[in-house]
Amino acid sequence: MNIESQKKIITLRLINRILNESVVLAEEIRVFDFDDTLVKTGSMIHVTGPDGEKFSMTPRDYAMYIPGKNDKFDFSDFEELIDPRPVNNTMLKLKMAVRDVGVTNVFILTARRNPVPVREFLRSQGVPDIRVFAVGTSDPQAKANVIKNEVTSRGIKRVFFYDDSPKNIRAVRELKRDKELLGVDIVTIKV
């Protein structure tokens, strides 16, 4: 096969991939939480109670914690990644999602404020540049709002949402009741 034929084949494959991605673009997104879903870190939430007592908890513990009225929270550990370790099975699902539906249809949704350490970690794991939404709050509704915006602005028909937090999963499941999202299939996967 000559060079000209090889170039045509490569071009046709590229066009086919672009066309396939644009079809998927209007159909499906896959959304992954970061902490305790894709990565385990040494980052802790530091709490000071109303009596001055201090303690720390993991993101998983915090997801289940019911805050006291006068608790004060310090999330400064989450400005960087402390001792990051990938959650291999979910990281593999992320890579497969990028392969299956393309980089424009897969994104990270994190309560962290700063997306830069997340992007750097993903690159170190061989994940192509995908969007990272850093909502800067642990309020589950913030994640649900990002998903709703993506669905309504892009005409998405199916959402796969991977998260370890029951509160976040509940908030995203509640989107099924939203009249603007009737007919959208929302699948939540607890990891």
SELOVEX-261363 format. One line per field, with one value per residue: z, x, y of N, C-alpha, C, O in turn; residue in three letters; residue number from 1. Coordinates in steps of 0.05 Angstrom, whole numbers, plus 5000, padded with zeros to 4 digits. Atoms other than C-alpha are relative to their C-alpha. Layout:
// residues N
nzz	(Z;...) $
nxx	(X;...) $
nyy	(Y;...) $
cazz	(Z;...) $
caxx	(X;...) $
cayy	(Y;...) $
czz	(Z;...) $
cxx	(X;...) $
cyy	(Y;...) $
ozz	(Z;...) $
oxx	(X;...) $
oyy	(Y;...) $
residu	(ALA;...) $
num	(NUM;...) $
//
This chain:
// residues 191
nzz	(5000;5002;4979;5005;4991;4971;4991;5004;4980;4974;5001;4998;4973;4984;5005;4988;4970;4994;5004;4978;4975;5002;4995;4972;4986;4995;4987;4974;4986;4977;4981;4978;4977;4998;4975;4991;5023;5018;4986;4971;4993;4972;4993;4978;4992;4972;4988;4973;4988;4985;4975;5006;5006;5028;5010;5029;5012;5028;5016;4997;4974;5002;5015;4983;4975;4996;4986;4977;5006;5000;5010;5019;5017;5014;5023;5013;5011;5027;5020;5014;4996;4980;5002;5016;5009;5016;4996;5026;5015;5010;5019;5025;5012;5011;5026;5019;5008;5019;5025;5011;5007;5007;4978;4996;4987;4974;4983;4971;4984;4974;4981;4997;5013;5020;5019;5010;4991;5011;5028;5000;4992;5022;5020;4990;5002;5028;5009;5017;4989;4999;4983;4971;4987;4971;4991;4976;4978;4995;5003;5022;5021;5019;5021;5015;5018;5023;5018;5013;5020;5022;5013;5014;5020;5022;5010;4992;4996;4980;4981;4981;4979;4981;4976;4975;4980;5002;5003;5028;5017;4995;5013;5029;5005;4999;5026;5015;4995;5012;5025;5023;5007;5006;5022;4998;4983;4981;4987;4979;4992;4975;5000) $
nxx	(5017;4983;5003;5024;5022;4999;5011;5029;5012;4998;5020;5026;5003;5003;5026;5019;5000;5013;5029;5011;5000;5021;5025;5000;5002;5028;5013;4992;4976;4992;4991;4986;4991;4971;4990;5011;5012;4977;4975;4999;4978;4997;5014;5019;5016;4995;5024;4998;5027;5006;4985;4971;4989;4992;4996;4998;5014;4995;5023;5021;5013;5014;5024;5021;5000;5021;4986;5011;5008;4978;4975;4985;4986;4975;4996;4975;4985;5010;4989;4979;5004;4982;4997;5022;4999;5023;5019;4995;5024;5015;4982;5003;5027;4997;4985;5017;5021;4987;4997;5026;5018;4983;4992;5020;5023;4992;4988;4997;5016;4988;5006;4976;5001;4979;5000;4973;4988;5016;4991;4973;5000;5011;4979;4980;5011;5004;5027;4998;5012;5029;5009;5002;5016;4993;5023;4991;5018;5008;5029;5006;5016;4981;4993;5024;5004;4981;5011;5024;4992;4989;5021;5018;4986;4989;5020;4991;5022;4992;4979;4989;4988;4984;4993;5000;5016;5029;5013;4997;5016;5028;5005;5000;5024;5023;5003;5020;5027;5000;5017;4983;4983;5017;4989;4972;4993;4978;4990;4981;4984;4985;4975) $
nyy	(4977;4977;4980;4985;5017;5000;4974;5000;5018;4986;4978;5012;5009;4976;4990;5019;4996;4974;5004;5017;4983;4980;5014;5005;4974;4993;5022;5011;4991;5016;4980;5014;4985;5003;5011;5025;5014;5005;4998;4998;4982;4995;4975;5003;4977;4994;4989;4989;4999;4975;5000;4997;5027;5003;5027;5001;5023;5005;4992;5020;4994;4974;5004;5011;4984;4980;4978;4986;4973;4981;5012;4985;5019;4991;5018;4991;5023;5007;4982;5016;5029;5010;5029;5011;5028;5005;5023;5013;5009;4977;4986;5015;4993;4973;5002;5013;4981;4981;5016;5007;4977;4976;4982;4979;5012;5010;4979;5003;4981;5002;4979;4983;4973;4996;5023;5005;5026;5023;5003;5010;5029;5016;5003;5019;5027;5007;4992;4976;4977;4998;4977;5004;4980;4997;4984;4984;5004;5028;5001;5018;4986;4987;5020;5005;4977;5002;5021;4989;4980;5015;5015;4982;4984;5017;5019;5027;5019;5020;4991;5019;4985;5017;4985;5016;4987;5004;4974;4992;5018;4992;4975;5004;5016;4981;4987;5015;4987;4973;5000;4994;5023;5024;5016;5004;5024;4993;5024;4994;5023;4995;5014) $
cazz	(5000;4980;5026;4992;5006;5078;5087;5059;5106;5166;5144;5136;5204;5235;5201;5223;5296;5294;5266;5318;5374;5348;5349;5420;5439;5434;5471;5533;5585;5639;5702;5756;5826;5845;5919;5942;5873;5828;5879;5953;5985;6052;6050;6112;6133;6198;6245;6306;6349;6388;6451;6415;6407;6342;6301;6229;6181;6113;6054;6061;6135;6119;6068;6124;6178;6204;6221;6289;6290;6306;6274;6236;6177;6147;6076;6063;6052;5987;5953;5933;5928;5989;5977;5918;5901;5844;5855;5800;5782;5776;5741;5689;5680;5669;5615;5582;5583;5548;5496;5487;5486;5475;5517;5506;5539;5602;5659;5731;5782;5847;5910;5909;5892;5851;5788;5773;5819;5793;5720;5736;5772;5715;5665;5708;5702;5626;5622;5565;5580;5601;5634;5709;5744;5812;5847;5911;5958;5990;5977;5935;5898;5866;5830;5810;5781;5738;5710;5697;5660;5617;5601;5583;5545;5503;5494;5531;5534;5583;5644;5681;5748;5790;5862;5931;5969;5983;5989;5920;5889;5921;5894;5823;5827;5845;5776;5749;5779;5745;5690;5645;5645;5629;5585;5606;5633;5695;5720;5787;5806;5878;5882) $
caxx	(5000;5029;5035;4977;4930;4953;4938;4868;4854;4879;4836;4775;4786;4792;4729;4692;4714;4693;4625;4616;4635;4586;4530;4549;4555;4480;4466;4507;4554;4593;4608;4658;4668;4742;4758;4745;4716;4778;4831;4846;4887;4913;4870;4828;4772;4790;4733;4731;4669;4635;4673;4740;4750;4787;4784;4795;4758;4766;4722;4683;4670;4651;4600;4563;4575;4517;4548;4536;4505;4570;4621;4676;4707;4777;4783;4853;4881;4840;4878;4930;4933;4964;4991;4944;4931;4886;4824;4843;4775;4742;4803;4797;4722;4741;4792;4742;4689;4737;4751;4677;4644;4702;4734;4677;4628;4666;4681;4701;4655;4691;4675;4746;4755;4818;4815;4890;4915;4859;4879;4952;4937;4893;4948;4997;4950;4947;4878;4871;4850;4777;4736;4740;4684;4709;4645;4681;4628;4606;4533;4506;4459;4519;4538;4466;4462;4524;4494;4427;4461;4500;4438;4394;4447;4470;4407;4437;4392;4432;4475;4521;4542;4597;4604;4618;4573;4501;4483;4510;4477;4410;4415;4430;4374;4326;4339;4294;4235;4254;4203;4258;4293;4234;4257;4329;4357;4399;4440;4476;4532;4556;4629) $
cayy	(5000;5067;5128;5164;5106;5103;5177;5168;5110;5150;5210;5166;5135;5205;5229;5166;5178;5251;5231;5177;5226;5277;5226;5206;5280;5288;5223;5207;5235;5199;5238;5217;5244;5251;5239;5168;5150;5158;5172;5161;5216;5236;5299;5309;5355;5389;5406;5451;5440;5496;5475;5483;5407;5392;5329;5308;5262;5232;5254;5189;5203;5274;5250;5215;5268;5310;5378;5409;5478;5515;5468;5503;5467;5473;5444;5471;5401;5399;5455;5403;5327;5295;5224;5209;5135;5115;5072;5024;4995;5063;5094;5038;5054;5127;5109;5062;5117;5165;5110;5094;5163;5212;5266;5315;5268;5250;5297;5301;5334;5349;5387;5414;5488;5480;5436;5441;5384;5340;5352;5340;5274;5250;5265;5226;5167;5170;5202;5252;5323;5321;5375;5382;5419;5442;5465;5488;5462;5397;5414;5356;5403;5438;5373;5360;5431;5420;5356;5389;5446;5397;5356;5416;5455;5396;5355;5295;5233;5190;5205;5156;5185;5151;5174;5146;5194;5173;5247;5263;5203;5222;5293;5269;5216;5273;5302;5247;5286;5351;5367;5395;5328;5282;5226;5231;5165;5180;5121;5128;5081;5079;5061) $
czz	(5000;5022;4996;5010;5030;5012;4998;5021;5027;5001;5003;5028;5019;4996;5013;5031;5007;4997;5022;5026;4999;5004;5030;5016;5007;5016;5029;5011;5023;5019;5024;5022;5001;5025;5008;4978;4980;5014;5030;5006;5030;5009;5021;5003;5029;5012;5028;5009;5016;5027;4996;4994;4970;4993;4969;4989;4971;4984;5003;5027;4999;4985;5017;5025;5000;5016;5024;4992;4998;4992;4980;4984;4986;4978;4986;4989;4970;4979;4984;5004;5019;4997;4983;4991;4984;5010;4974;4985;4989;4980;4973;4987;4988;4973;4979;4991;4980;4973;4987;4991;4994;5023;5005;5016;5027;5015;5029;5014;5029;5018;5005;4986;4977;4982;4991;5010;4989;4972;4999;5008;4977;4977;5008;4998;4971;4990;4984;5014;4997;5018;5029;5011;5030;5012;5026;5023;5003;4998;4976;4977;4979;4978;4983;4980;4976;4980;4986;4978;4975;4983;4984;4978;4976;4989;5006;5006;5023;5016;5017;5020;5020;5024;5024;5021;4996;4996;4971;4981;5003;4985;4969;4993;5000;4974;4983;5003;4988;4973;4975;4991;4995;4976;5000;5019;5017;5016;5021;5008;5025;4999;5028) $
cxx	(5018;4992;4973;4975;4999;4989;4970;4986;5001;4979;4972;4994;4995;4972;4979;4999;4986;4970;4988;4999;4978;4973;4998;4996;4972;4986;5007;5024;5005;5015;5012;5007;5031;5008;4984;4985;5023;5026;4995;5023;5002;4987;4979;4984;5005;4977;5007;4971;4996;5015;5030;5013;5005;5002;5000;4986;5006;4976;4976;4985;4983;4974;4977;4995;4976;5012;4984;4995;5023;5027;5013;5018;5024;5005;5026;5016;4992;5009;5022;4992;5021;5001;4978;5006;4975;4983;4999;4976;4984;5017;4998;4973;5001;5014;4983;4978;5011;5003;4973;4984;5015;5004;4979;4976;5006;5011;5000;4984;5010;4992;5024;4996;5020;5002;5028;5013;4985;5009;5028;5001;4989;5020;5021;4991;4993;4972;5003;4986;4970;4992;4999;4984;5006;4979;5006;4981;4993;4970;4993;4984;5017;5007;4975;4994;5018;4989;4975;5007;5011;4978;4982;5014;5009;4981;5008;4976;5006;5024;5009;5015;5013;5008;4999;4981;4970;4985;5001;4983;4970;4993;4998;4975;4975;4996;4979;4972;4998;4986;5017;5016;4983;5011;5030;5006;5024;5007;5021;5014;5016;5025;5011) $
cyy	(5025;5021;5016;4985;4999;5026;5001;4983;5014;5023;4990;4990;5024;5011;4982;5004;5026;4997;4984;5016;5020;4988;4994;5026;5007;4978;4995;5015;4981;5019;4985;5020;4994;4986;4976;4985;4993;4999;5000;5019;5001;5026;4995;5026;5004;5015;5011;5003;5026;5002;5002;4973;4998;4970;5002;4975;4998;5010;4980;5004;5025;4997;4990;5017;5020;5023;5010;5029;5020;4987;5019;4980;5013;4980;5006;4977;4994;5020;4987;4970;4990;4969;4987;4971;4994;4977;4986;4992;5024;5016;4985;5006;5028;4999;4986;5019;5019;4986;4997;5024;5026;5019;5022;4991;4988;5023;4993;5022;4997;5023;5018;5027;5002;4975;4992;4974;4976;4994;4988;4970;4983;4996;4980;4971;4992;5007;5026;5024;4999;5023;4992;5024;4999;5018;5015;4998;4970;4997;4983;5013;5014;4980;4995;5023;5000;4980;5010;5019;4986;4986;5020;5016;4984;4980;4971;4982;4980;5010;4976;5016;4981;5017;4981;5011;4995;5027;5010;4983;5006;5026;4997;4983;5018;5014;4986;5012;5027;4999;5006;4976;4975;4986;4996;4977;5008;4975;5008;4975;5007;4983;4998) $
ozz	(5016;5036;5016;5021;5042;5032;5016;5032;5042;5021;5018;5038;5037;5016;5024;5042;5027;5014;5032;5041;5020;5015;5042;5037;5029;5022;5046;4997;5033;5011;5035;5017;4988;5025;5009;4983;4973;5004;5040;4994;5045;5032;5019;4996;5045;5000;5043;4998;5020;5037;5015;4986;4953;5009;4957;5003;4958;4995;5003;5027;5010;4991;5010;5041;4979;5040;5024;4974;4980;4999;4964;4996;4978;4983;4963;4970;4956;4956;4964;5018;5014;5002;4992;4982;4994;5022;4955;4960;4966;4960;4952;4962;4967;4953;4955;4968;4960;4952;4962;4970;4987;5042;5027;5025;5039;5005;5038;5006;5042;5009;5018;4968;4958;4991;4981;4994;4985;4965;4984;4996;4972;4966;4991;4998;4966;4969;4992;5033;4975;5034;5036;5009;5043;5009;5032;5041;4983;5002;4953;4954;4956;4954;4958;4958;4954;4956;4962;4956;4953;4959;4960;4958;4954;4970;4991;5018;5033;5005;5028;5013;5033;5021;5023;5040;4975;4983;4961;4963;4983;4971;4957;4972;4984;4968;4965;4986;4987;4955;4954;4968;4995;4956;4984;5041;5006;5031;5014;5011;5024;4993;5032) $
oxx	(5037;4972;4960;4957;4977;4974;4957;4965;4981;4966;4956;4972;4978;4959;4959;4977;4971;4955;4966;4979;4965;4955;4976;4983;4967;4962;4989;5043;4988;5034;4999;5017;5041;5017;4959;4974;5025;5045;4976;5044;4986;4990;4964;4994;5001;4967;5022;4955;5015;5019;5045;5037;4989;5012;4992;4983;5014;4955;4953;4960;4961;4954;4954;4977;4970;5018;4959;5007;5023;5048;5000;5031;5023;5012;5030;5032;5007;5000;5031;4973;5045;4980;4964;5029;4953;4993;4985;4974;4975;5006;4998;4972;4989;5005;4984;4970;4997;4997;4971;4970;5003;4988;4978;4960;4989;5027;4986;4984;5004;4986;5021;4980;5014;5008;5032;5022;4997;5014;5033;5016;5000;5022;5030;5007;4982;4964;5016;4971;4959;5009;4991;4992;4999;4981;4992;4982;4994;4959;5001;4986;5010;5008;4978;4986;5009;4989;4973;4995;5005;4978;4977;5002;5013;4987;5002;4956;4988;5043;4992;5033;4999;5021;4985;4975;4959;4965;4981;4970;4955;4972;4981;4963;4956;4974;4967;4955;4976;4993;5010;5025;4994;5018;5041;4995;5046;4991;5041;5001;5034;5024;5033) $
oyy	(5027;5018;5022;4996;4999;5025;5011;4990;5013;5027;5001;4994;5023;5019;4992;5004;5027;5007;4990;5014;5025;5001;4999;5027;5017;4981;4992;5023;4967;5033;4967;5042;4976;4963;4976;4963;4970;4987;5011;5016;4990;5034;4975;5048;4986;5035;4998;5017;5041;5024;5001;4972;5006;4954;5022;4955;5018;5016;4989;5003;5027;5010;4994;5013;5032;5019;5012;5040;5037;4998;5032;4963;5036;4957;4999;4981;4982;5019;4997;4964;4993;4956;4969;4965;4998;4958;4995;4997;5022;5027;4998;5009;5033;5011;4994;5018;5026;4997;4999;5023;5046;5020;5033;5007;4974;5039;4975;5045;4977;5046;5039;5030;5017;4953;4970;4958;4955;4971;4970;4954;4962;4974;4964;4952;4971;4998;5044;5020;5001;5033;4969;5047;4980;5043;5034;5016;4955;4975;4989;5005;5016;4988;4993;5018;5007;4985;5005;5018;4993;4987;5015;5022;4995;4966;4953;4992;4967;5021;4962;5031;4965;5037;4961;4996;5002;5027;5020;4994;5007;5027;5009;4987;5013;5024;4998;5009;5038;4983;4996;4976;4952;4998;4981;4976;5013;4964;5020;4954;5024;4959;4986) $
residu	(MET;ASN;ILE;GLU;SER;GLN;LYS;LYS;ILE;ILE;THR;LEU;ARG;LEU;ILE;ASN;ARG;ILE;LEU;ASN;GLU;SER;VAL;VAL;LEU;ALA;GLU;GLU;ILE;ARG;VAL;PHE;ASP;PHE;ASP;ASP;THR;LEU;VAL;LYS;THR;GLY;SER;MET;ILE;HIS;VAL;THR;GLY;PRO;ASP;GLY;GLU;LYS;PHE;SER;MET;THR;PRO;ARG;ASP;TYR;ALA;MET;TYR;ILE;PRO;GLY;LYS;ASN;ASP;LYS;PHE;ASP;PHE;SER;ASP;PHE;GLU;GLU;LEU;ILE;ASP;PRO;ARG;PRO;VAL;ASN;ASN;THR;MET;LEU;LYS;LEU;LYS;MET;ALA;VAL;ARG;ASP;VAL;GLY;VAL;THR;ASN;VAL;PHE;ILE;LEU;THR;ALA;ARG;ARG;ASN;PRO;VAL;PRO;VAL;ARG;GLU;PHE;LEU;ARG;SER;GLN;GLY;VAL;PRO;ASP;ILE;ARG;VAL;PHE;ALA;VAL;GLY;THR;SER;ASP;PRO;GLN;ALA;LYS;ALA;ASN;VAL;ILE;LYS;ASN;GLU;VAL;THR;SER;ARG;GLY;ILE;LYS;ARG;VAL;PHE;PHE;TYR;ASP;ASP;SER;PRO;LYS;ASN;ILE;ARG;ALA;VAL;ARG;GLU;LEU;LYS;ARG;ASP;LYS;GLU;LEU;LEU;GLY;VAL;ASP;ILE;VAL;THR;ILE;LYS;VAL) $
num	(1;2;3;4;5;6;7;8;9;10;11;12;13;14;15;16;17;18;19;20;21;22;23;24;25;26;27;28;29;30;31;32;33;34;35;36;37;38;39;40;41;42;43;44;45;46;47;48;49;50;51;52;53;54;55;56;57;58;59;60;61;62;63;64;65;66;67;68;69;70;71;72;73;74;75;76;77;78;79;80;81;82;83;84;85;86;87;88;89;90;91;92;93;94;95;96;97;98;99;100;101;102;103;104;105;106;107;108;109;110;111;112;113;114;115;116;117;118;119;120;121;122;123;124;125;126;127;128;129;130;131;132;133;134;135;136;137;138;139;140;141;142;143;144;145;146;147;148;149;150;151;152;153;154;155;156;157;158;159;160;161;162;163;164;165;166;167;168;169;170;171;172;173;174;175;176;177;178;179;180;181;182;183;184;185;186;187;188;189;190;191) $
//
